Amino acid sequence: MKELVETIAGALVDHPEDVLVTEEDDGRTLRLRLQVHEDDMGKVIGRQGRIAKAVRAVVYAAGTNQDKRVQLDIG
């Protein structure tokens, strides 16, 4: 799951080397935190949060296939 978020975010930003994803798994819930270069924050969030919402939808769908609840924090 971590690799999925890194791949998506890396394709969106100008500084892919600064993409950092950390994950915490407590059994049922997987919490992912995405950090990017501050100049790329707007590209990851998108207008009115549309890109962030789309990334969350993809990650949520992937988590459903693995019987996990996924939470993605961007910041």
All heavy atoms as a GROMACS GRO file, in nm:
protein
  579
    1MET      N    1   0.082  -0.118   0.000
    1MET     CA    2   0.000   0.000   0.000
    1MET      C    3   0.087   0.126   0.000
    1MET      O    4   0.057   0.222  -0.069
    1MET     CB    5  -0.090  -0.003   0.123
    1MET     CG    6  -0.202   0.093   0.116
    1MET     SD    7  -0.328   0.053  -0.002
    1MET     CE    8  -0.390  -0.097   0.062
    2LYS      N    9   0.194   0.120   0.077
    2LYS     CA   10   0.288   0.233   0.085
    2LYS      C   11   0.346   0.262  -0.052
    2LYS      O   12   0.357   0.378  -0.093
    2LYS     CB   13   0.398   0.199   0.186
    2LYS     CG   14   0.503   0.303   0.202
    2LYS     CD   15   0.605   0.258   0.305
    2LYS     CE   16   0.716   0.358   0.318
    2LYS     NZ   17   0.815   0.319   0.417
    3GLU      N   18   0.382   0.157  -0.126
    3GLU     CA   19   0.440   0.174  -0.259
    3GLU      C   20   0.340   0.236  -0.355
    3GLU      O   21   0.378   0.314  -0.443
    3GLU     CB   22   0.489   0.039  -0.313
    3GLU     CG   23   0.603  -0.021  -0.235
    3GLU     CD   24   0.556  -0.094  -0.109
    3GLU    OE1   25   0.435  -0.124  -0.098
    3GLU    OE2   26   0.639  -0.118  -0.021
    4LEU      N   27   0.214   0.202  -0.342
    4LEU     CA   28   0.110   0.258  -0.427
    4LEU      C   29   0.102   0.409  -0.409
    4LEU      O   30   0.100   0.484  -0.506
    4LEU     CB   31  -0.025   0.194  -0.395
    4LEU     CG   32  -0.147   0.252  -0.466
    4LEU    CD1   33  -0.137   0.230  -0.616
    4LEU    CD2   34  -0.274   0.189  -0.412
    5VAL      N   35   0.100   0.455  -0.285
    5VAL     CA   36   0.092   0.599  -0.258
    5VAL      C   37   0.218   0.669  -0.306
    5VAL      O   38   0.211   0.778  -0.364
    5VAL     CB   39   0.067   0.625  -0.107
    5VAL    CG1   40   0.069   0.773  -0.076
    5VAL    CG2   41  -0.064   0.564  -0.064
    6GLU      N   42   0.334   0.607  -0.285
    6GLU     CA   43   0.460   0.667  -0.332
    6GLU      C   44   0.461   0.682  -0.484
    6GLU      O   45   0.506   0.783  -0.537
    6GLU     CB   46   0.580   0.582  -0.287
    6GLU     CG   47   0.611   0.593  -0.141
    6GLU     CD   48   0.719   0.496  -0.096
    6GLU    OE1   49   0.750   0.400  -0.171
    6GLU    OE2   50   0.772   0.517   0.014
    7THR      N   51   0.412   0.582  -0.553
    7THR     CA   52   0.408   0.586  -0.699
    7THR      C   53   0.314   0.695  -0.750
    7THR      O   54   0.349   0.772  -0.841
    7THR     CB   55   0.364   0.450  -0.755
    7THR    OG1   56   0.454   0.350  -0.708
    7THR    CG2   57   0.364   0.450  -0.907
    8ILE      N   58   0.197   0.702  -0.694
    8ILE     CA   59   0.099   0.804  -0.736
    8ILE      C   60   0.152   0.943  -0.706
    8ILE      O   61   0.150   1.032  -0.792
    8ILE     CB   62  -0.037   0.781  -0.668
    8ILE    CG1   63  -0.100   0.650  -0.718
    8ILE    CG2   64  -0.131   0.898  -0.694
    8ILE    CD1   65  -0.223   0.608  -0.642
    9ALA      N   66   0.199   0.965  -0.584
    9ALA     CA   67   0.248   1.098  -0.546
    9ALA      C   68   0.372   1.136  -0.625
    9ALA      O   69   0.387   1.252  -0.665
    9ALA     CB   70   0.277   1.102  -0.396
   10GLY      N   71   0.460   1.041  -0.649
   10GLY     CA   72   0.581   1.068  -0.725
   10GLY      C   73   0.553   1.114  -0.867
   10GLY      O   74   0.627   1.194  -0.924
   11ALA      N   75   0.444   1.065  -0.924
   11ALA     CA   76   0.406   1.106  -1.060
   11ALA      C   77   0.345   1.246  -1.063
   11ALA      O   78   0.344   1.311  -1.167
   11ALA     CB   79   0.308   1.005  -1.118
   12LEU      N   80   0.295   1.293  -0.950
   12LEU     CA   81   0.226   1.422  -0.946
   12LEU      C   82   0.319   1.540  -0.917
   12LEU      O   83   0.288   1.653  -0.955
   12LEU     CB   84   0.118   1.420  -0.837
   12LEU     CG   85   0.000   1.326  -0.858
   12LEU    CD1   86  -0.086   1.322  -0.733
   12LEU    CD2   87  -0.083   1.371  -0.977
   13VAL      N   88   0.429   1.516  -0.851
   13VAL     CA   89   0.511   1.626  -0.797
   13VAL      C   90   0.633   1.657  -0.883
   13VAL      O   91   0.674   1.577  -0.967
   13VAL     CB   92   0.556   1.594  -0.652
   13VAL    CG1   93   0.436   1.577  -0.560
   13VAL    CG2   94   0.642   1.470  -0.647
   14ASP      N   95   0.693   1.773  -0.857
   14ASP     CA   96   0.817   1.814  -0.924
   14ASP      C   97   0.940   1.761  -0.851
   14ASP      O   98   1.048   1.756  -0.908
   14ASP     CB   99   0.826   1.966  -0.932
   14ASP     CG  100   0.726   2.025  -1.030
   14ASP    OD1  101   0.687   1.954  -1.125
   14ASP    OD2  102   0.686   2.141  -1.011
   15HIS      N  103   0.926   1.728  -0.723
   15HIS     CA  104   1.038   1.678  -0.642
   15HIS      C  105   1.005   1.537  -0.591
   15HIS      O  106   0.977   1.518  -0.472
   15HIS     CB  107   1.063   1.772  -0.523
   15HIS     CG  108   1.092   1.912  -0.561
   15HIS    ND1  109   0.995   2.008  -0.568
   15HIS    CD2  110   1.208   1.973  -0.596
   15HIS    CE1  111   1.049   2.123  -0.605
   15HIS    NE2  112   1.178   2.103  -0.623
   16PRO      N  113   1.009   1.437  -0.679
   16PRO     CA  114   0.972   1.302  -0.634
   16PRO      C  115   1.067   1.243  -0.530
   16PRO      O  116   1.028   1.155  -0.454
   16PRO     CB  117   0.975   1.218  -0.763
   16PRO     CG  118   1.056   1.297  -0.859
   16PRO     CD  119   1.043   1.441  -0.820
   17GLU      N  120   1.188   1.297  -0.522
   17GLU     CA  121   1.282   1.247  -0.421
   17GLU      C  122   1.242   1.288  -0.280
   17GLU      O  123   1.289   1.229  -0.182
   17GLU     CB  124   1.425   1.295  -0.452
   17GLU     CG  125   1.445   1.445  -0.438
   17GLU     CD  126   1.402   1.527  -0.560
   17GLU    OE1  127   1.360   1.470  -0.661
   17GLU    OE2  128   1.411   1.651  -0.551
   18ASP      N  129   1.153   1.386  -0.267
   18ASP     CA  130   1.108   1.433  -0.136
   18ASP      C  131   0.977   1.368  -0.091
   18ASP      O  132   0.922   1.406   0.013
   18ASP     CB  133   1.092   1.585  -0.136
   18ASP     CG  134   1.225   1.657  -0.145
   18ASP    OD1  135   1.328   1.595  -0.110
   18ASP    OD2  136   1.227   1.774  -0.187
   19VAL      N  137   0.926   1.273  -0.168
   19VAL     CA  138   0.802   1.204  -0.130
   19VAL      C  139   0.835   1.104  -0.020
   19VAL      O  140   0.924   1.021  -0.035
   19VAL     CB  141   0.739   1.132  -0.252
   19VAL    CG1  142   0.622   1.046  -0.207
   19VAL    CG2  143   0.695   1.234  -0.356
   20LEU      N  144   0.765   1.115   0.092
   20LEU     CA  145   0.786   1.025   0.205
   20LEU      C  146   0.651   0.974   0.254
   20LEU      O  147   0.560   1.054   0.281
   20LEU     CB  148   0.857   1.099   0.319
   20LEU     CG  149   0.878   1.020   0.447
   20LEU    CD1  150   0.973   0.903   0.423
   20LEU    CD2  151   0.931   1.109   0.556
   21VAL      N  152   0.638   0.844   0.260
   21VAL     CA  153   0.514   0.783   0.308
   21VAL      C  154   0.550   0.697   0.429
   21VAL      O  155   0.637   0.611   0.422
   21VAL     CB  156   0.448   0.697   0.200
   21VAL    CG1  157   0.321   0.631   0.254
   21VAL    CG2  158   0.416   0.780   0.077
   22THR      N  159   0.483   0.723   0.540
   22THR     CA  160   0.500   0.640   0.659
   22THR      C  161   0.368   0.566   0.684
   22THR      O  162   0.261   0.616   0.651
   22THR     CB  163   0.537   0.724   0.782
   22THR    OG1  164   0.437   0.825   0.802
   22THR    CG2  165   0.672   0.790   0.765
   23GLU      N  166   0.379   0.448   0.741
   23GLU     CA  167   0.257   0.371   0.766
   23GLU      C  168   0.257   0.313   0.906
   23GLU      O  169   0.361   0.279   0.960
   23GLU     CB  170   0.239   0.261   0.662
   23GLU     CG  171   0.342   0.153   0.661
   23GLU     CD  172   0.316   0.049   0.552
   23GLU    OE1  173   0.215   0.059   0.481
   23GLU    OE2  174   0.399  -0.041   0.541
   24GLU      N  175   0.138   0.308   0.962
   24GLU     CA  176   0.114   0.245   1.093
   24GLU      C  177   0.000   0.147   1.075
   24GLU      O  178  -0.106   0.183   1.026
   24GLU     CB  179   0.073   0.350   1.196
   24GLU     CG  180   0.176   0.456   1.226
   24GLU     CD  181   0.121   0.563   1.320
   24GLU    OE1  182   0.027   0.534   1.398
   24GLU    OE2  183   0.170   0.675   1.312
   25ASP      N  184   0.023   0.024   1.115
   25ASP     CA  185  -0.079  -0.080   1.101
   25ASP      C  186  -0.115  -0.132   1.239
   25ASP      O  187  -0.030  -0.184   1.310
   25ASP     CB  188  -0.025  -0.193   1.013
   25ASP     CG  189  -0.133  -0.290   0.971
   25ASP    OD1  190  -0.248  -0.278   1.020
   25ASP    OD2  191  -0.103  -0.378   0.890
   26ASP      N  192  -0.242  -0.116   1.276
   26ASP     CA  193  -0.284  -0.168   1.407
   26ASP      C  194  -0.374  -0.290   1.393
   26ASP      O  195  -0.456  -0.317   1.479
   26ASP     CB  196  -0.351  -0.057   1.489
   26ASP     CG  197  -0.484  -0.012   1.432
   26ASP    OD1  198  -0.527  -0.066   1.328
   26ASP    OD2  199  -0.546   0.078   1.492
   27GLY      N  200  -0.356  -0.361   1.284
   27GLY     CA  201  -0.435  -0.482   1.263
   27GLY      C  202  -0.544  -0.461   1.162
   27GLY      O  203  -0.538  -0.508   1.049
   28ARG      N  204  -0.646  -0.388   1.199
   28ARG     CA  205  -0.761  -0.365   1.110
   28ARG      C  206  -0.746  -0.236   1.030
   28ARG      O  207  -0.791  -0.228   0.916
   28ARG     CB  208  -0.888  -0.360   1.194
   28ARG     CG  209  -1.013  -0.334   1.116
   28ARG     CD  210  -1.075  -0.464   1.066
   28ARG     NE  211  -1.202  -0.435   1.002
   28ARG     CZ  212  -1.222  -0.447   0.873
   28ARG    NH1  213  -1.128  -0.488   0.794
   28ARG    NH2  214  -1.340  -0.419   0.820
   29THR      N  215  -0.682  -0.135   1.085
   29THR     CA  216  -0.670  -0.004   1.021
   29THR      C  217  -0.524   0.021   0.982
   29THR      O  218  -0.434   0.000   1.061
   29THR     CB  219  -0.718   0.108   1.115
   29THR    OG1  220  -0.852   0.082   1.153
   29THR    CG2  221  -0.711   0.242   1.046
   30LEU      N  222  -0.507   0.068   0.861
   30LEU     CA  223  -0.376   0.106   0.811
   30LEU      C  224  -0.376   0.257   0.793
   30LEU      O  225  -0.457   0.310   0.716
   30LEU     CB  226  -0.346   0.037   0.678
   30LEU     CG  227  -0.214   0.071   0.611
   30LEU    CD1  228  -0.097   0.025   0.698
   30LEU    CD2  229  -0.207   0.007   0.475
   31ARG      N  230  -0.290   0.326   0.865
   31ARG     CA  231  -0.281   0.472   0.856
   31ARG      C  232  -0.156   0.509   0.778
   31ARG      O  233  -0.045   0.471   0.815
   31ARG     CB  234  -0.275   0.534   0.995
   31ARG     CG  235  -0.265   0.684   0.993
   31ARG     CD  236  -0.269   0.737   1.131
   31ARG     NE  237  -0.397   0.696   1.188
   31ARG     CZ  238  -0.466   0.769   1.273
   31ARG    NH1  239  -0.421   0.883   1.315
   31ARG    NH2  240  -0.580   0.726   1.320
   32LEU      N  241  -0.175   0.581   0.668
   32LEU     CA  242  -0.065   0.626   0.584
   32LEU      C  243  -0.055   0.778   0.595
   32LEU      O  244  -0.155   0.847   0.594
   32LEU     CB  245  -0.089   0.588   0.438
   32LEU     CG  246  -0.102   0.439   0.409
   32LEU    CD1  247  -0.155   0.417   0.269
   32LEU    CD2  248   0.031   0.372   0.425
   33ARG      N  249   0.069   0.826   0.604
   33ARG     CA  250   0.092   0.971   0.608
   33ARG      C  251   0.185   1.006   0.493
   33ARG      O  252   0.295   0.953   0.484
   33ARG     CB  253   0.153   1.012   0.740
   33ARG     CG  254   0.182   1.161   0.748
   33ARG     CD  255   0.199   1.205   0.892
   33ARG     NE  256   0.238   1.343   0.899
   33ARG     CZ  257   0.155   1.446   0.889
   33ARG    NH1  258   0.027   1.424   0.870
   33ARG    NH2  259   0.197   1.570   0.898
   34LEU      N  260   0.138   1.094   0.406
   34LEU     CA  261   0.213   1.136   0.289
   34LEU      C  262   0.272   1.273   0.314
   34LEU      O  263   0.199   1.366   0.349
   34LEU     CB  264   0.121   1.139   0.166
   34LEU     CG  265   0.177   1.201   0.038
   34LEU    CD1  266   0.298   1.121  -0.012
   34LEU    CD2  267   0.071   1.209  -0.068
   35GLN      N  268   0.403   1.285   0.296
   35GLN     CA  269   0.471   1.413   0.308
   35GLN      C  270   0.544   1.440   0.178
   35GLN      O  271   0.610   1.351   0.123
   35GLN     CB  272   0.570   1.411   0.424
   35GLN     CG  273   0.503   1.395   0.558
   35GLN     CD  274   0.603   1.380   0.670
   35GLN    OE1  275   0.706   1.316   0.654
   35GLN    NE2  276   0.572   1.439   0.784
   36VAL      N  277   0.528   1.563   0.128
   36VAL     CA  278   0.594   1.604   0.003
   36VAL      C  279   0.662   1.738   0.026
   36VAL      O  280   0.641   1.803   0.128
   36VAL     CB  281   0.494   1.615  -0.114
   36VAL    CG1  282   0.434   1.479  -0.147
   36VAL    CG2  283   0.385   1.716  -0.086
   37HIS      N  284   0.745   1.778  -0.070
   37HIS     CA  285   0.810   1.909  -0.066
   37HIS      C  286   0.702   2.016  -0.059
   37HIS      O  287   0.597   2.002  -0.121
   37HIS     CB  288   0.895   1.926  -0.193
   37HIS     CG  289   0.986   2.042  -0.189
   37HIS    ND1  290   0.946   2.168  -0.223
   37HIS    CD2  291   1.117   2.051  -0.154
   37HIS    CE1  292   1.048   2.251  -0.211
   37HIS    NE2  293   1.154   2.181  -0.168
   38GLU      N  294   0.726   2.121   0.017
   38GLU     CA  295   0.622   2.222   0.038
   38GLU      C  296   0.577   2.289  -0.091
   38GLU      O  297   0.461   2.329  -0.102
   38GLU     CB  298   0.667   2.327   0.140
   38GLU     CG  299   0.776   2.419   0.094
   38GLU     CD  300   0.813   2.520   0.201
   38GLU    OE1  301   0.853   2.479   0.311
   38GLU    OE2  302   0.801   2.640   0.173
   39ASP      N  303   0.663   2.296  -0.192
   39ASP     CA  304   0.623   2.354  -0.321
   39ASP      C  305   0.527   2.262  -0.396
   39ASP      O  306   0.454   2.309  -0.485
   39ASP     CB  307   0.746   2.379  -0.409
   39ASP     CG  308   0.837   2.487  -0.354
   39ASP    OD1  309   0.790   2.567  -0.269
   39ASP    OD2  310   0.955   2.492  -0.393
   40ASP      N  311   0.525   2.134  -0.364
   40ASP     CA  312   0.440   2.037  -0.432
   40ASP      C  313   0.308   2.010  -0.361
   40ASP      O  314   0.226   1.933  -0.411
   40ASP     CB  315   0.514   1.904  -0.448
   40ASP     CG  316   0.632   1.916  -0.543
   40ASP    OD1  317   0.624   1.995  -0.638
   40ASP    OD2  318   0.732   1.844  -0.522
   41MET      N  319   0.287   2.070  -0.247
   41MET     CA  320   0.167   2.042  -0.168
   41MET      C  321   0.039   2.069  -0.247
   41MET      O  322  -0.055   1.989  -0.245
   41MET     CB  323   0.168   2.123  -0.039
   41MET     CG  324   0.060   2.084   0.057
   41MET     SD  325   0.068   1.914   0.113
   41MET     CE  326   0.205   1.923   0.222
   42GLY      N  327   0.036   2.179  -0.320
   42GLY     CA  328  -0.083   2.212  -0.398
   42GLY      C  329  -0.110   2.113  -0.509
   42GLY      O  330  -0.225   2.086  -0.543
   43LYS      N  331  -0.007   2.054  -0.565
   43LYS     CA  332  -0.023   1.956  -0.671
   43LYS      C  333  -0.082   1.826  -0.618
   43LYS      O  334  -0.156   1.757  -0.687
   43LYS     CB  335   0.110   1.928  -0.739
   43LYS     CG  336   0.159   2.047  -0.816
   43LYS     CD  337   0.292   2.019  -0.880
   43LYS     CE  338   0.335   2.146  -0.952
   43LYS     NZ  339   0.467   2.138  -1.005
   44VAL      N  340  -0.049   1.792  -0.496
   44VAL     CA  341  -0.100   1.669  -0.437
   44VAL      C  342  -0.244   1.688  -0.389
   44VAL      O  343  -0.325   1.597  -0.398
   44VAL     CB  344  -0.008   1.623  -0.321
   44VAL    CG1  345  -0.068   1.505  -0.248
   44VAL    CG2  346   0.129   1.588  -0.374
   45ILE      N  347  -0.275   1.807  -0.341
   45ILE     CA  348  -0.410   1.833  -0.292
   45ILE      C  349  -0.505   1.865  -0.408
   45ILE      O  350  -0.616   1.814  -0.413
   45ILE     CB  351  -0.409   1.947  -0.188
   45ILE    CG1  352  -0.331   1.901  -0.065
   45ILE    CG2  353  -0.551   1.987  -0.151
   45ILE    CD1  354  -0.309   2.008   0.038
   46GLY      N  355  -0.462   1.948  -0.501
   46GLY     CA  356  -0.545   1.981  -0.616
   46GLY      C  357  -0.648   2.086  -0.582
   46GLY      O  358  -0.666   2.126  -0.467
   47ARG      N  359  -0.716   2.131  -0.685
   47ARG     CA  360  -0.821   2.232  -0.665
   47ARG      C  361  -0.936   2.172  -0.586
   47ARG      O  362  -0.989   2.067  -0.624
   47ARG     CB  363  -0.874   2.282  -0.799
   47ARG     CG  364  -0.778   2.373  -0.866
   47ARG     CD  365  -0.842   2.439  -0.982
   47ARG     NE  366  -0.737   2.513  -1.050
   47ARG     CZ  367  -0.759   2.596  -1.147
   47ARG    NH1  368  -0.881   2.617  -1.190
   47ARG    NH2  369  -0.660   2.660  -1.202
   48GLN      N  370  -0.972   2.240  -0.482
   48GLN     CA  371  -1.079   2.199  -0.392
   48GLN      C  372  -1.060   2.056  -0.341
   48GLN      O  373  -1.155   1.987  -0.308
   48GLN     CB  374  -1.215   2.213  -0.460
   48GLN     CG  375  -1.247   2.356  -0.497
   48GLN     CD  376  -1.378   2.369  -0.570
   48GLN    OE1  377  -1.442   2.271  -0.605
   48GLN    NE2  378  -1.419   2.492  -0.592
   49GLY      N  379  -0.934   2.010  -0.337
   49GLY     CA  380  -0.904   1.879  -0.282
   49GLY      C  381  -0.938   1.762  -0.371
   49GLY      O  382  -0.943   1.648  -0.326
   50ARG      N  383  -0.957   1.787  -0.499
   50ARG     CA  384  -1.001   1.680  -0.589
   50ARG      C  385  -0.896   1.570  -0.608
   50ARG      O  386  -0.930   1.452  -0.611
   50ARG     CB  387  -1.039   1.738  -0.725
   50ARG     CG  388  -1.167   1.816  -0.719
   50ARG     CD  389  -1.210   1.861  -0.857
   50ARG     NE  390  -1.331   1.941  -0.843
   50ARG     CZ  391  -1.358   2.047  -0.915
   50ARG    NH1  392  -1.271   2.088  -1.006
   50ARG    NH2  393  -1.470   2.112  -0.897
   51ILE      N  394  -0.771   1.608  -0.621
   51ILE     CA  395  -0.667   1.506  -0.641
   51ILE      C  396  -0.649   1.424  -0.514
   51ILE      O  397  -0.639   1.302  -0.518
   51ILE     CB  398  -0.535   1.571  -0.688
   51ILE    CG1  399  -0.554   1.629  -0.828
   51ILE    CG2  400  -0.422   1.470  -0.686
   51ILE    CD1  401  -0.436   1.704  -0.882
   52ALA      N  402  -0.647   1.492  -0.400
   52ALA     CA  403  -0.635   1.420  -0.273
   52ALA      C  404  -0.751   1.323  -0.254
   52ALA      O  405  -0.733   1.209  -0.210
   52ALA     CB  406  -0.629   1.519  -0.156
   53LYS      N  407  -0.870   1.366  -0.291
   53LYS     CA  408  -0.988   1.280  -0.279
   53LYS      C  409  -0.976   1.158  -0.371
   53LYS      O  410  -1.011   1.046  -0.332
   53LYS     CB  411  -1.112   1.362  -0.317
   53LYS     CG  412  -1.233   1.331  -0.234
   53LYS     CD  413  -1.352   1.413  -0.278
   53LYS     CE  414  -1.345   1.551  -0.217
   53LYS     NZ  415  -1.468   1.629  -0.241
   54ALA      N  416  -0.924   1.180  -0.492
   54ALA     CA  417  -0.908   1.069  -0.587
   54ALA      C  418  -0.803   0.970  -0.538
   54ALA      O  419  -0.822   0.848  -0.549
   54ALA     CB  420  -0.870   1.125  -0.724
   55VAL      N  421  -0.692   1.021  -0.484
   55VAL     CA  422  -0.588   0.932  -0.431
   55VAL      C  423  -0.644   0.852  -0.314
   55VAL      O  424  -0.620   0.732  -0.303
   55VAL     CB  425  -0.463   1.012  -0.390
   55VAL    CG1  426  -0.363   0.924  -0.317
   55VAL    CG2  427  -0.398   1.077  -0.511
   56ARG      N  428  -0.720   0.917  -0.229
   56ARG     CA  429  -0.781   0.846  -0.116
   56ARG      C  430  -0.876   0.737  -0.165
   56ARG      O  431  -0.882   0.629  -0.106
   56ARG     CB  432  -0.855   0.944  -0.025
   56ARG     CG  433  -0.762   1.025   0.061
   56ARG     CD  434  -0.839   1.109   0.163
   56ARG     NE  435  -0.747   1.182   0.246
   56ARG     CZ  436  -0.731   1.314   0.241
   56ARG    NH1  437  -0.803   1.387   0.159
   56ARG    NH2  438  -0.643   1.373   0.320
   57ALA      N  439  -0.952   0.765  -0.270
   57ALA     CA  440  -1.045   0.666  -0.323
   57ALA      C  441  -0.971   0.543  -0.375
   57ALA      O  442  -1.013   0.428  -0.351
   57ALA     CB  443  -1.130   0.728  -0.433
   58VAL      N  444  -0.860   0.564  -0.444
   58VAL     CA  445  -0.781   0.452  -0.497
   58VAL      C  446  -0.722   0.370  -0.382
   58VAL      O  447  -0.729   0.246  -0.383
   58VAL     CB  448  -0.669   0.504  -0.590
   58VAL    CG1  449  -0.570   0.394  -0.624
   58VAL    CG2  450  -0.728   0.563  -0.717
   59VAL      N  451  -0.668   0.438  -0.283
   59VAL     CA  452  -0.607   0.369  -0.169
   59VAL      C  453  -0.714   0.295  -0.088
   59VAL      O  454  -0.693   0.182  -0.044
   59VAL     CB  455  -0.529   0.469  -0.081
   59VAL    CG1  456  -0.484   0.406   0.048
   59VAL    CG2  457  -0.410   0.523  -0.158
   60TYR      N  458  -0.829   0.356  -0.072
   60TYR     CA  459  -0.939   0.292   0.000
   60TYR      C  460  -0.983   0.164  -0.072
   60TYR      O  461  -1.004   0.060  -0.010
   60TYR     CB  462  -1.056   0.389   0.015
   60TYR     CG  463  -1.175   0.328   0.085
   60TYR    CD1  464  -1.176   0.314   0.224
   60TYR    CD2  465  -1.286   0.285   0.015
   60TYR    CE1  466  -1.285   0.257   0.289
   60TYR    CE2  467  -1.395   0.229   0.078
   60TYR     CZ  468  -1.394   0.216   0.215
   60TYR     OH  469  -1.502   0.160   0.279
   61ALA      N  470  -0.993   0.172  -0.206
   61ALA     CA  471  -1.033   0.054  -0.284
   61ALA      C  472  -0.929  -0.056  -0.273
   61ALA      O  473  -0.964  -0.174  -0.260
   61ALA     CB  474  -1.053   0.094  -0.430
   62ALA      N  475  -0.802  -0.020  -0.277
   62ALA     CA  476  -0.696  -0.121  -0.262
   62ALA      C  477  -0.701  -0.183  -0.122
   62ALA      O  478  -0.675  -0.303  -0.106
   62ALA     CB  479  -0.560  -0.057  -0.287
   63GLY      N  480  -0.734  -0.104  -0.022
   63GLY     CA  481  -0.744  -0.156   0.114
   63GLY      C  482  -0.862  -0.250   0.131
   63GLY      O  483  -0.855  -0.346   0.208
   64THR      N  484  -0.970  -0.224   0.060
   64THR     CA  485  -1.087  -0.310   0.066
   64THR      C  486  -1.053  -0.450   0.016
   64THR      O  487  -1.101  -0.549   0.071
   64THR     CB  488  -1.202  -0.250  -0.017
   64THR    OG1  489  -1.231  -0.119   0.033
   64THR    CG2  490  -1.327  -0.333  -0.007
   65ASN      N  491  -0.970  -0.457  -0.086
   65ASN     CA  492  -0.928  -0.588  -0.137
   65ASN      C  493  -0.846  -0.666  -0.035
   65ASN      O  494  -0.841  -0.788  -0.041
   65ASN     CB  495  -0.845  -0.571  -0.265
   65ASN     CG  496  -0.930  -0.528  -0.383
   65ASN    OD1  497  -1.052  -0.545  -0.381
   65ASN    ND2  498  -0.867  -0.472  -0.483
   66GLN      N  499  -0.782  -0.597   0.057
   66GLN     CA  500  -0.700  -0.663   0.159
   66GLN      C  501  -0.770  -0.669   0.294
   66GLN      O  502  -0.708  -0.700   0.395
   66GLN     CB  503  -0.567  -0.588   0.174
   66GLN     CG  504  -0.482  -0.590   0.050
   66GLN     CD  505  -0.353  -0.513   0.068
   66GLN    OE1  506  -0.324  -0.459   0.174
   66GLN    NE2  507  -0.274  -0.506  -0.037
   67ASP      N  508  -0.899  -0.638   0.298
   67ASP     CA  509  -0.978  -0.638   0.422
   67ASP      C  510  -0.920  -0.544   0.527
   67ASP      O  511  -0.914  -0.576   0.646
   67ASP     CB  512  -0.987  -0.778   0.481
   67ASP     CG  513  -1.127  -0.833   0.471
   67ASP    OD1  514  -1.216  -0.763   0.419
   67ASP    OD2  515  -1.148  -0.946   0.517
   68LYS      N  516  -0.874  -0.427   0.484
   68LYS     CA  517  -0.818  -0.327   0.574
   68LYS      C  518  -0.893  -0.196   0.555
   68LYS      O  519  -0.936  -0.163   0.445
   68LYS     CB  520  -0.670  -0.300   0.542
   68LYS     CG  521  -0.578  -0.415   0.567
   68LYS     CD  522  -0.494  -0.387   0.686
   68LYS     CE  523  -0.396  -0.502   0.704
   68LYS     NZ  524  -0.341  -0.502   0.832
   69ARG      N  525  -0.903  -0.122   0.662
   69ARG     CA  526  -0.953   0.015   0.654
   69ARG      C  527  -0.831   0.104   0.642
   69ARG      O  528  -0.739   0.096   0.723
   69ARG     CB  529  -1.031   0.051   0.780
   69ARG     CG  530  -1.086   0.190   0.773
   69ARG     CD  531  -1.187   0.214   0.883
   69ARG     NE  532  -1.240   0.347   0.864
   69ARG     CZ  533  -1.226   0.445   0.951
   69ARG    NH1  534  -1.165   0.423   1.064
   69ARG    NH2  535  -1.276   0.564   0.926
   70VAL      N  536  -0.829   0.190   0.541
   70VAL     CA  537  -0.712   0.273   0.512
   70VAL      C  538  -0.747   0.418   0.536
   70VAL      O  539  -0.850   0.468   0.492
   70VAL     CB  540  -0.664   0.252   0.368
   70VAL    CG1  541  -0.543   0.339   0.340
   70VAL    CG2  542  -0.633   0.107   0.341
   71GLN      N  543  -0.657   0.487   0.606
   71GLN     CA  544  -0.668   0.631   0.628
   71GLN      C  545  -0.544   0.696   0.573
   71GLN      O  546  -0.432   0.658   0.607
   71GLN     CB  547  -0.683   0.661   0.777
   71GLN     CG  548  -0.699   0.808   0.806
   71GLN     CD  549  -0.716   0.833   0.955
   71GLN    OE1  550  -0.725   0.739   1.035
   71GLN    NE2  551  -0.719   0.958   0.992
   72LEU      N  552  -0.562   0.794   0.483
   72LEU     CA  553  -0.450   0.863   0.422
   72LEU      C  554  -0.450   1.008   0.468
   72LEU      O  555  -0.546   1.081   0.446
   72LEU     CB  556  -0.459   0.857   0.269
   72LEU     CG  557  -0.353   0.934   0.192
   72LEU    CD1  558  -0.214   0.876   0.219
   72LEU    CD2  559  -0.382   0.931   0.042
   73ASP      N  560  -0.343   1.048   0.535
   73ASP     CA  561  -0.323   1.186   0.580
   73ASP      C  562  -0.219   1.251   0.490
   73ASP      O  563  -0.113   1.192   0.467
   73ASP     CB  564  -0.276   1.192   0.725
   73ASP     CG  565  -0.376   1.130   0.821
   73ASP    OD1  566  -0.497   1.141   0.797
   73ASP    OD2  567  -0.332   1.070   0.920
   74ILE      N  568  -0.249   1.370   0.442
   74ILE     CA  569  -0.156   1.443   0.356
   74ILE      C  570  -0.113   1.568   0.431
   74ILE      O  571  -0.195   1.646   0.476
   74ILE     CB  572  -0.221   1.480   0.222
   74ILE    CG1  573  -0.265   1.353   0.150
   74ILE    CG2  574  -0.125   1.561   0.137
   74ILE    CD1  575  -0.345   1.376   0.025
   75GLY      N  576   0.016   1.584   0.442
   75GLY     CA  577   0.062   1.704   0.512
   75GLY      C  578   0.208   1.702   0.544
   75GLY      O  579   0.283   1.617   0.524
   0.00000   0.00000   0.00000
